[in-house]
Amino acid sequence: MGFFLQKNFRDRSFWSRVTFPVLLATLFVACGEDTVNNSDQFSKDDPELSSADDSEVSSSSVASGSKRSSSSSKTSVTDSLSSQSDEDLVNDSLLDVAYVLVDGTVSGTIALDGFAKSAKINMVQLDSADGYKETKIEFSGDIGKNGDYEIKKINLPQPYVMFSAEGTVENVVDGKSSTVTLSTLGDMTSGEVFNLNLLTTLEAERTKELLGGKNKASVEATKYEAAEDVWNMFHLESIDFDITENIHVSDAGESGAALLAATVLLQAGSDGDFAKFFKAVVADIRKDGKWDDADARIAIADWALANDLKDGYAALRKTLEKRLGKAAEFEWYLKNFYLNELKFPDCDDESVDDVFFVGNKSSEFYAANYSDVSKSTERFVCDEEKGWIAIPDEKKDFIDDATPAEDGEVRRGAFSGKFFVYDGKKKEWREATAVEKDRYFVLASNAKEFVDIQDVYESIKDDERVIFVLRHAERGDDTSKGGTLTSNGKKQSEEVGARLTKFKEDFVLGASEFLRAHQTVESIAKGRGQQSDIRDTIPQLNDDWYSKNAEAVEKAKNECGGGWEVTSKYAYTGAYSTGADAAYYDLAERSVELIEDVLLKKYPTEKFVLLSSHDKLMVPLVAYCSNLQVELKKYDGGKWINYLAGVAIIIDKDGNRRYVAIRGLESGYAN
């Protein structure tokens, strides 16, 4: 019998559905003076039997319609009733019923098929006249290796009993074994099979709590209420499933699938000690019919979602089928639990393509907003056919971005932090190249003017690091690799160093192959009071880094009127950087190569790095990093870069970069 039938029972006329269970119960009818005296004989033979509650034949006791075979003693009362209508019997209060079962038999199966061999099952009669407390009338039977049991030769004066069995259960989630007690509260008039499982245990304890209180409803109605509470724990409706004691986890139908899923969910919440966990759940639901442990529910929901994302429960199904031989379609019920518990919205025709992320802070899948990946990277989209599905990594960045994009526009993915370029013709985003990615950093930096190096140095945050690249200090007339700084140049450098002392960390020092560049970082280190005898030599910082063809550079120099002029014209106009005989490399490509492939690769973690180079490298680099906003247009009558001026490359913990044009002297421009 399903809960659907039981629910209908409460909505229908009692007498229109009565079926007397003459195979298991003997009914005694008192009609005026013509009382049947069989009950007296039972009371003489066994005083315990005389305590049968005459008024406790509820709708559950006689209206279930279950027919069962046993060796019960029988007295037919159909003849006595046939002479009167159902309505007359009720209206005249002529019917008085008592229940007696003699030499009856019950059987069932213990879930989860994991109880120890030779374990016992006990059945105790409940006293309906005393708040359904347990009596001394008790029977027992053995449990077979597959969980099957049978109790024979049962003698009961009342129909309500409590079954219980203790045994070892192996958790299908973590494989650990626990000793638990399962139970079910049964009505002996409703059938002869009483399975025990986790849900019957929850239902039985909740039913006992209700019956022991001020609840005046029938046992059937009370069990129905308790069943509602238990199924609601898993966001299910009891009306959809069979009576819990009639279900087994190996049943192929929906009821078996739901029971199997509920069993797995409970075991998933145990955190290594299922016996302790289940005992707490039983006490929780018994109290008020609510599963108040929100942390446990969320943890179980997280487990269910994580396993669905991993393989759609394939591994779990394999484990269950190995244990049970077969497993009903339990997967939907696991998914239904986490969808409800984690507050997924309805996925319907109106919400197709809607995006969702878990907003419960207690969940391991929590995200404060779509781009928050501090705790979880999982995002979900409503699919017309499949419902809520995980968004693939390659689609997460722009699936939630409706902002119009222009061809060639560079954006950082809201989800992954990767960089993408919009292809206007194909109307799609593609992953950005290194140059395109750095273009994003250049634009975001918005460097417009030279900033004092001390201010930049002292602004570095705990989770940032910096690489300073400066033009050397004032030099003498010798421009060869052996040329040195002037006395004033050394003084300039020491004064800069004296202002860079806020942090205890020493600078890592490096310079080009030129002596004056080494003297510059050596003097800065001296000014701040640190050792300078260890310095890196970096050939890529020589003044010819941007030169592609030395002969072509000389030719271009003659055309423009000098080295400063041609260098600045190249940096700000792209002149002499195209064609087979180009004098210079592409400005952006060569700048990114210097930053990423040379400097960041050489110094991947160092907090403070100080490097010295030359004007013919620094002018193109400043022009690039400032998006041409810091003007060093010597070719057009403009200014040239001053000594000890250059660029600060600041990197945060996530690898993001920002560029600042810096000056060590009063001005970043040469006189």
C-alpha positions in Angstrom: 0.0 0.0 0.0 1.4 3.4 -0.9 1.1 6.7 1.0 -1.2 7.9 -1.8 -3.8 5.3 -0.8 -3.4 6.2 2.9 -3.8 9.9 2.2 -7.0 9.2 0.2 -8.2 7.1 3.1 -8.5 10.1 5.3 -10.5 11.8 2.7 -13.0 9.0 2.2 -15.9 7.5 4.1 -14.6 5.0 6.6 -17.2 2.3 6.0 -17.0 2.5 2.2 -13.5 0.9 2.4 -13.5 -1.4 5.4 -12.0 -4.9 4.8 -11.9 -7.1 7.8 -8.6 -8.9 8.2 -10.1 -12.2 9.2 -6.9 -14.1 8.4 -4.9 -12.3 11.1 -7.4 -10.7 13.5 -10.4 -11.9 15.4 -13.2 -9.3 15.8 -15.7 -9.3 18.6 -19.0 -7.5 18.1 -21.2 -6.4 21.0 -24.8 -5.8 19.8 -27.1 -5.1 22.8 -27.6 -8.3 24.8 -26.1 -10.6 22.2 -22.4 -10.2 23.1 -19.9 -12.7 21.7 -18.1 -14.2 24.7 -14.8 -15.4 23.0 -13.0 -12.5 24.7 -13.9 -13.8 28.1 -12.3 -17.1 27.3 -9.1 -15.3 26.2 -9.0 -13.3 29.4 -9.3 -16.4 31.5 -6.5 -18.2 29.6 -4.1 -15.2 29.6 -4.6 -12.1 31.7 -2.3 -10.1 29.4 -4.7 -10.6 26.6 -7.6 -9.1 28.6 -5.9 -5.7 28.4 -6.7 -5.3 24.7 -7.9 -1.8 24.0 -11.4 -2.2 22.8 -11.6 1.3 21.4 -8.2 1.3 19.6 -9.2 -0.2 16.3 -8.3 2.9 14.2 -8.6 3.4 10.5 -5.1 2.0 10.3 -6.1 -1.2 12.1 -8.9 -2.3 9.9 -9.1 -0.2 6.8 -5.8 -1.0 5.1 -7.2 -3.8 3.1 -4.1 -5.9 3.5 -4.8 -9.7 3.5 -2.3 -12.0 5.1 -2.0 -15.7 5.8 -1.3 -17.1 9.3 -2.5 -19.7 11.8 -4.6 -17.2 13.7 -7.8 -18.4 15.5 -10.8 -17.0 13.6 -14.4 -16.0 14.4 -16.4 -14.6 11.5 -18.6 -11.6 12.2 -19.8 -10.9 8.7 -23.1 -12.6 9.4 -23.7 -10.4 12.4 -23.0 -7.3 10.4 -24.9 -8.2 7.3 -28.3 -7.5 8.8 -27.5 -3.9 9.4 -26.2 -1.1 7.2 -22.7 0.4 7.7 -24.4 3.7 8.6 -26.6 2.2 11.2 -23.6 0.5 12.9 -21.8 3.7 13.1 -24.6 5.9 14.2 -25.8 3.5 16.9 -22.3 2.9 18.2 -23.0 -0.8 18.1 -19.5 -1.9 17.1 -16.9 -2.7 19.7 -13.7 -4.3 18.4 -10.8 -6.0 20.0 -7.7 -7.5 18.4 -6.1 -10.8 19.0 -3.3 -12.5 17.0 -2.4 -16.1 17.9 0.5 -18.0 16.3 1.0 -15.3 13.7 4.1 -14.9 11.5 5.9 -11.7 10.3 8.9 -11.3 8.1 10.9 -8.7 6.3 14.4 -7.5 5.4 16.9 -5.4 7.2 18.6 -2.7 5.1 21.4 -2.2 4.2 22.1 -5.9 3.7 25.1 -5.4 6.0 23.9 -6.7 9.3 26.1 -9.3 10.9 25.2 -13.0 10.6 23.1 -14.4 13.4 22.0 -11.0 14.5 18.6 -10.9 16.2 15.5 -8.9 15.5 13.2 -8.1 18.4 9.5 -7.2 18.3 7.8 -5.6 21.3 4.1 -4.9 21.7 3.1 -1.3 22.4 0.3 -0.5 24.8 -2.1 1.9 23.2 -3.8 2.6 26.5 -0.5 3.8 28.0 0.9 6.2 25.5 2.1 3.4 23.3 4.9 2.5 25.7 6.6 -0.8 25.3 5.1 -3.8 27.1 6.8 -7.0 28.3 5.3 -9.0 25.4 8.3 -9.6 23.2 9.3 -11.9 20.4 12.5 -12.3 18.4 13.9 -14.0 15.3 17.2 -14.5 13.5 18.5 -12.3 10.7 20.0 -14.1 7.7 23.1 -13.1 5.9 21.1 -11.1 3.3 19.2 -9.3 6.0 16.1 -11.4 5.8 14.3 -12.3 9.0 11.1 -14.1 10.1 9.4 -14.2 13.5 7.0 -17.0 14.1 4.3 -18.0 16.7 3.4 -14.5 17.7 0.6 -14.0 20.2 -0.5 -10.4 20.5 -3.6 -8.8 22.2 -2.9 -5.4 20.5 -1.8 -4.7 16.9 0.9 -2.1 17.4 4.5 -3.3 17.8 8.1 -1.9 17.6 10.6 -3.9 15.6 14.3 -3.3 16.3 17.6 -4.8 15.3 21.2 -4.0 16.0 24.0 -4.8 13.5 27.0 -3.6 11.6 26.5 -1.4 8.5 29.2 -0.7 6.0 29.0 2.9 4.8 28.8 3.0 1.0 30.4 6.4 1.0 33.6 5.9 3.0 33.6 2.1 3.4 33.8 2.3 7.2 31.6 0.0 9.4 29.4 1.2 12.2 27.0 -0.5 14.6 23.6 1.0 14.5 20.1 0.1 15.6 17.3 0.1 13.1 13.6 0.1 14.0 10.1 0.4 12.6 6.7 0.9 14.3 4.3 -1.6 12.8 0.6 -2.2 12.7 0.0 -6.0 12.6 -3.3 -5.5 10.7 -1.6 -3.7 7.8 0.5 -6.6 6.5 2.9 -9.3 7.3 6.2 -7.8 5.9 8.0 -5.1 7.9 11.3 -4.0 6.5 13.7 -2.1 8.7 15.9 0.8 7.3 17.1 4.2 8.1 13.9 5.9 7.2 11.7 3.5 9.2 13.9 4.2 12.2 13.5 8.0 11.8 9.7 7.6 11.2 9.3 5.2 14.2 11.0 7.6 16.6 9.0 10.6 15.4 5.8 8.6 15.6 6.5 7.5 19.2 7.2 11.2 20.1 3.8 12.2 18.6 1.9 9.4 20.1 3.4 10.0 23.5 2.4 13.6 23.5 -1.0 15.2 23.3 -1.6 13.9 19.8 -5.1 12.3 19.7 -5.0 11.2 16.1 -5.0 7.6 15.0 -1.8 5.6 14.7 -2.2 5.7 10.9 -2.6 9.4 10.8 0.3 9.9 13.2 2.6 7.6 11.2 1.5 9.5 8.1 2.5 12.8 9.7 5.9 11.3 10.8 6.5 9.9 7.3 5.8 13.4 5.9 8.5 14.8 8.2 11.0 12.1 7.3 10.6 12.4 3.5 10.7 16.2 3.8 14.2 15.9 5.2 15.2 15.0 1.7 13.0 17.5 0.0 10.6 14.8 -1.1 6.8 14.2 -0.6 5.7 11.0 1.1 2.6 10.8 -1.1 4.9 9.8 -4.0 6.2 6.6 -2.3 5.2 3.4 -0.6 5.0 2.9 3.1 8.5 3.0 4.4 8.4 -0.4 6.0 7.4 -1.9 2.7 10.4 -0.5 0.8 13.8 -2.0 0.4 16.9 -0.4 -1.0 17.2 -3.0 -3.7 13.6 -2.3 -5.0 13.7 -1.3 -8.6 10.9 1.3 -8.5 10.8 4.9 -7.5 10.3 4.1 -3.8 13.4 1.9 -3.7 15.4 4.6 -5.6 14.3 7.3 -3.1 15.1 5.1 -0.1 18.5 4.2 -1.6 19.3 7.9 -2.2 18.2 8.9 1.3 20.3 6.2 2.8 23.4 7.3 0.8 22.8 11.0 1.7 22.6 10.1 5.4 25.8 8.1 5.2 27.5 10.9 3.3 27.0 13.2 6.3 28.7 10.9 8.9 32.2 12.2 8.6 33.7 8.8 9.6 31.3 8.0 12.5 27.9 7.0 11.0 26.6 5.6 14.3 27.1 8.8 16.1 25.8 10.9 13.3 22.7 8.9 12.7 21.9 8.9 16.4 22.0 12.7 16.4 19.8 12.9 13.3 17.2 10.6 14.9 17.1 12.7 18.0 16.9 15.9 15.9 13.9 14.7 13.8 12.2 13.1 16.7 12.0 16.4 18.6 9.9 18.5 16.2 9.9 16.7 12.9 12.6 19.1 11.5 16.2 18.5 10.5 17.7 21.5 12.2 21.3 20.7 11.6 21.9 23.1 8.7 25.7 22.5 8.7 25.2 18.7 8.2 22.6 19.3 5.4 24.9 21.7 3.6 27.9 19.4 3.9 25.8 16.5 2.5 24.5 18.7 -0.3 28.1 19.7 -1.1 29.1 16.1 -1.2 26.2 15.3 -3.6 27.0 18.2 -5.9 30.8 17.4 -5.9 30.1 13.7 -6.9 27.6 14.8 -9.6 30.3 17.1 -11.1 32.9 14.5 -10.9 31.2 11.6 -12.7 27.5 11.9 -12.4 27.5 9.3 -9.6 29.0 6.6 -11.8 31.5 5.5 -9.2 28.8 5.4 -6.5 26.5 3.4 -8.7 29.3 0.9 -9.3 29.8 0.5 -5.5 26.1 0.1 -4.9 25.6 -2.5 -7.6 28.6 -4.4 -6.3 26.9 -4.4 -2.9 23.2 -4.9 -3.9 23.5 -6.6 -7.3 21.4 -3.8 -8.8 20.5 -0.3 -7.9 17.5 1.7 -8.8 17.7 5.1 -10.5 18.7 6.9 -7.4 20.7 9.7 -9.1 17.8 12.1 -9.6 17.0 12.1 -5.8 20.6 13.0 -4.9 20.6 15.8 -7.4 17.2 17.0 -6.2 18.6 17.2 -2.6 21.5 19.5 -3.4 19.4 21.6 -5.8 17.0 22.4 -3.0 19.5 22.6 -0.2 21.8 24.9 -2.1 18.9 27.0 -3.3 19.2 26.5 -7.0 16.3 28.4 -8.7 13.8 26.6 -10.9 15.2 25.8 -14.3 12.4 26.2 -16.8 11.5 27.8 -20.1 11.8 31.3 -18.6 15.2 30.7 -17.1 17.0 29.0 -19.9 20.6 30.3 -20.1 20.4 31.9 -16.7 23.6 31.6 -14.7 23.8 30.6 -11.0 26.4 30.3 -8.4 26.0 29.1 -4.8 25.3 31.9 -2.4 25.3 29.9 0.9 28.5 31.0 2.8 28.6 27.6 4.5 28.9 25.7 1.3 32.3 24.8 -0.2 30.8 26.0 -3.5 30.1 29.5 -2.2 30.9 32.6 -4.4 30.2 36.2 -3.3 29.7 37.1 -7.0 30.2 35.5 -10.4 33.9 36.4 -10.6 34.7 35.4 -7.0 36.9 32.3 -7.2 38.4 32.5 -3.7 36.4 29.4 -2.6 34.9 27.8 -5.6 35.3 27.9 -9.4 32.0 26.2 -10.2 29.3 28.1 -12.0 26.0 26.7 -13.5 23.7 27.5 -16.4 20.1 26.5 -17.0 20.0 24.1 -20.0 16.7 23.6 -21.7 17.0 19.8 -21.8 19.4 18.9 -19.0 18.4 21.4 -16.3 21.2 23.0 -14.3 24.6 22.0 -15.6 28.1 23.1 -14.8 29.6 25.7 -17.1 32.7 24.4 -18.9 35.9 26.4 -18.1 36.3 27.7 -21.6 32.8 29.3 -21.4 32.8 30.7 -17.9 34.5 34.0 -18.6 32.0 35.6 -20.9 28.8 33.6 -20.5 27.6 36.2 -17.9 29.0 39.3 -19.7 26.5 41.1 -21.9 28.6 44.2 -22.3 29.1 45.1 -26.0 32.6 44.6 -27.3 34.6 46.2 -30.1 36.8 44.4 -32.5 40.3 44.0 -31.1 39.2 44.9 -27.6 41.1 43.2 -24.8 39.2 42.1 -21.7 40.1 40.1 -18.6 37.8 37.2 -18.1 35.5 37.8 -15.1 35.9 34.2 -14.0 39.4 32.9 -14.8 41.3 36.1 -14.9 42.7 35.2 -18.3 42.9 37.7 -21.1 40.8 37.6 -24.3 40.6 39.6 -27.5 37.3 40.1 -29.3 37.1 39.1 -32.9 34.5 41.4 -34.5 34.1 39.3 -37.7 33.6 36.0 -35.9 31.8 37.7 -33.0 33.7 35.7 -30.4 36.4 36.0 -27.9 39.8 34.3 -28.3 42.6 34.0 -25.7 45.0 37.0 -25.9 48.6 36.8 -27.0 51.3 38.0 -24.6 51.4 41.4 -26.3 47.6 41.7 -26.3 47.5 40.7 -22.6 50.2 43.3 -21.7 48.3 45.9 -23.6 45.6 45.5 -21.0 48.1 46.2 -18.2 49.5 49.2 -20.1 46.0 50.8 -20.5 45.0 50.0 -16.9 48.2 51.5 -15.6 47.4 54.9 -17.2 50.9 56.3 -16.6 51.0 59.9 -17.7 53.9 61.5 -15.9 57.1 60.7 -14.0 56.6 59.9 -10.3 59.3 60.2 -7.7 60.9 56.8 -7.1 60.7 57.1 -3.3 56.9 57.5 -3.5 56.6 54.5 -5.7 58.9 52.4 -3.5 57.1 53.3 -0.3 53.7 52.5 -1.8 54.6 48.9 -2.5 52.0 46.6 -0.7 52.8 43.5 1.2 51.5 41.3 -1.6 53.4 43.2 -4.3 56.9 43.2 -5.6 58.7 45.7 -7.9 61.4 45.8 -10.5 62.9 49.3 -11.0 64.6 49.8 -14.4 66.5 53.2 -14.5 68.8 55.0 -16.9 72.2 55.3 -15.3 73.3 58.4 -13.4 75.4 61.3 -15.0 78.3 59.9 -17.1 81.5 61.3 -18.5 82.3 61.8 -22.1 83.4 58.1 -22.6 80.3 56.3 -24.0 82.0 52.9 -24.4 81.3 50.0 -22.1 84.2 51.1 -19.9 82.9 54.7 -19.5 82.3 55.8 -15.9 80.0 58.0 -13.9 81.1 61.5 -13.0 81.6 62.3 -9.3 78.2 64.1 -9.5 76.7 60.9 -11.0 77.8 58.9 -8.1 76.5 61.5 -5.7 73.2 61.5 -7.5 72.9 57.8 -7.1 73.9 57.8 -3.4 71.2 60.4 -2.7 68.6 58.3 -4.4 69.6 55.3 -2.3 69.4 57.3 0.9 65.7 57.8 0.2 64.9 54.2 -0.4 65.2 52.8 3.2 61.6 52.3 4.4 61.8 48.5 4.0 64.4 46.2 5.5 64.7 44.0 2.5 67.8 44.6 0.4 67.5 45.4 -3.3 68.6 42.7 -5.8 71.1 44.6 -8.0 71.7 44.3 -11.7 72.9 46.2 -14.7 73.9 46.1 -18.3 77.4 45.2 -19.4 78.4 48.8 -19.2 80.5 49.9 -16.2 78.5 53.1 -15.6 75.4 51.1 -15.2 77.0 48.9 -12.5 78.4 52.0 -10.8 74.9 53.4 -10.6 73.3 50.5 -8.7 76.4 50.2 -6.6 76.1 53.8 -5.5 72.4 53.6 -4.8 73.1 50.5 -2.6 75.8 52.5 -0.8 73.4 55.3 -0.2 70.9 53.0 1.4 73.5 51.2 3.4 73.5 47.8 1.8 76.1 45.6 0.2 76.8 46.2 -3.5 79.5 43.6 -4.3 76.9 41.2 -5.7 75.4 42.4 -8.9 73.8 40.7 -11.9 75.0 41.5 -15.4 72.2 41.5 -17.9 73.2 41.9 -21.6 69.6 42.5 -22.6 69.8 45.8 -20.8 72.5 47.1 -23.2 71.5 50.1 -25.3 70.9 48.1 -28.5 68.0 46.0 -27.2 65.5 47.5 -29.6 67.9 47.5 -32.6 67.2 44.8 -35.1 69.7 45.7 -37.9 72.7 47.8 -36.9 73.4 48.9 -40.5 69.8 50.0 -40.9 70.0 51.9 -37.6 73.0 53.9 -38.7 71.2 54.8 -41.9 68.1 55.9 -40.1 70.3 57.9 -37.6 71.7 59.8 -40.5 68.3 60.5 -41.9 66.9 61.8 -38.6 69.9 63.8 -37.4 71.2 61.6 -34.6 70.7 58.7 -32.3 68.3 60.4 -29.8 66.1 61.6 -32.7 65.8 58.3 -34.5 65.2 56.4 -31.2 62.4 58.6 -30.2 60.8 58.7 -33.6 60.8 54.9 -33.7 59.3 54.8 -30.2 56.5 57.2 -30.8 55.7 56.7 -34.5 56.8 53.1 -35.3 59.2 54.4 -37.9 61.9 52.1 -39.2 60.3 49.0 -37.6 58.5 47.5 -40.6 59.7 45.7 -43.8 62.5 43.3 -44.5 65.2 45.9 -43.7 63.6 47.3 -40.6 66.1 48.9 -38.2 64.1 48.2 -35.1 61.8 45.5 -33.7 58.1 46.0 -33.2 57.9 48.2 -30.1 55.2 46.3 -28.2 56.6 42.8 -29.0 60.2 43.7 -28.0 59.0 45.5 -24.8 56.9 42.5 -23.7 59.8 40.2 -24.5 62.1 42.2 -22.2 59.5 42.4 -19.4 58.2 38.8 -19.5 61.0 36.7 -21.0 63.9 38.5 -19.4 63.1 40.4 -16.3 60.1 38.5 -14.8 61.7 35.2 -15.7 65.0 36.2 -14.0 63.3 37.6 -11.0 60.1 35.6 -10.4 59.7 36.2 -6.6 62.2 38.9 -5.5 60.5 41.7 -3.5 62.8 44.6 -4.6 64.9 44.6 -7.8 67.0 47.6 -8.9 68.4 47.5 -12.5 70.3 50.1 -14.5 70.3 50.5 -18.3 70.6 53.3 -21.0 68.7 56.0 -22.6 68.2 54.2 -26.0 66.5 51.4 -24.1 64.7 53.5 -21.6 63.0 55.9 -24.0 61.2 53.2 -26.0 60.4 51.3 -22.8 58.9 54.4 -21.1 57.0 55.2 -24.3 55.5 51.7 -24.4 54.7 51.4 -20.7 52.9 54.8 -20.7 51.0 54.2 -23.9 53.0 57.1 -25.4 51.5 59.5 -22.8 54.9 60.4 -21.2 56.3 62.4 -24.2 60.0 62.0 -25.0 59.7 63.2 -28.6 63.2 64.5 -29.2 62.8 63.9 -32.9 60.0 66.6 -32.9 61.9 69.1 -30.8 60.7 67.6 -27.6 62.4 66.4 -24.4 64.8 63.5 -23.7 64.9 61.2 -20.7 66.9 62.4 -17.7 69.5 60.4 -15.7 68.1 58.0 -13.1 64.6 58.0 -14.8 62.8 55.0 -16.1 60.0 52.5 -15.3 58.8 50.6 -12.2 57.2 47.2 -13.0 54.9 46.3 -10.1 53.6 42.8 -9.8 50.9 41.6 -7.4 50.3 38.1 -5.9 48.1 37.1 -8.9 50.6 38.1 -11.5 48.9 41.4 -12.5 51.2 44.2 -13.6 51.1 47.9 -13.5 53.6 50.3 -14.9 54.8 53.6 -13.4 57.2 56.1 -15.0 59.7 57.0 -12.3 62.3 59.6 -11.7 65.2 59.6 -9.2 66.1 63.3 -9.7 63.9 66.4 -9.5 62.7 65.9 -13.1 62.4 62.9 -15.4 63.3 65.1 -18.4 66.9 66.0 -19.3 67.7 69.8 -19.6 
